[in-house]
Amino acid sequence: LRRVELDALAREMQVPRSRLVQVLQGEGLTPGENQETFVWVARVTPALLCCEGGLAVAGESGAVLAQDDRPIPGLFAAGEAAASSGSSWS
């Protein structure tokens, strides 16, 4: 997260300052056309997140398995709380 002047941001992003002003106005902000305007920016990097562990579950039911591979009555897990066994998403 950093504070940067709008003109410098436009140069860095290689877009016209007027386009940044248009986007900010669309968000209800009113940067001045002929004055210094500072904005807070952050670089957002997409990433694939996958759980490499978790609770052992019984197939599609999501029933959590004890160490002896028997389901624990009434205990279920889903999503990243459940261990993946190499399955792939379609």
N, C-alpha and C positions, 0 to 999 in steps of 0.2 A: 504494500500500500504506500502510495506516495502522492504528494501534492505537486501539481504541475500547472503551469500557465497554459491556457487554451491554445495560444498560437504555437507554443513549443510542442504540445500534444498533436496538433494538426500536422506539423512538419514530421514528427516521429511516425505518425500513422500514414503519412502521405495522402492525406485527404484535405479538401478545402476547409478552412476554418468555418465558412458559412454552413457547411454540411454538419459539422459538430454542433454549431449553434442551433440548427434546425432540429437535430436529434434531442438536444437538451430542452428546447422549447416544447417538443412533443411530450416530454416528461414533466412539464409544468415548471421548468426552471427558466430563468430569464437572464442569460449572460449578455453583457453589454457588447454592442457591435464594435465600438471604438475605445474600449477601455480594457485594462488588464483583468482577466477573469481566471481565477484558479479553480481547479477541480481536483478531486481525489480519484485516483485510478489504481487499478490492480491488474496484474497479469493473471489470467485464468487459463490453466492448462488442463485439457481433458485427460482423463486417465481411466484405465480399466481396473476396477476393483473387484477382487475375487477372494472369497474366504478360503484359506488353505487349511482349515481345521474346523473344529466345532464338535457338537454333540453327535454321537452315533445314533442314527435313526433307522427305523424299520421301513424301508421302501417308501411308497407314496403316502403311507398313513402319518408319518412324522412322529410316531411313537418313539420316545427316547429309550435307547437300549442300555441296560446295566452292563457291567464288565463281563457277565456270563452270557451276553447277547440276548437276554430275555427282556421284553418290554417292561418298563417301569409303569405300573398302572396310573393312569391319569396325567402322565407327564408327556408333553408334546413339544416339538421344536420346529421352527420354520425359518426360511430365509437364511441369512448368514449365520444364525445360531446353530444350524444343522450342518454336519460335516459333508463335504463333497467327496464322492468316490470316483472322481475322474469323469463325471458326466459332462456333456457339452450342451450348450443352449442352441436351440434351433431358431 
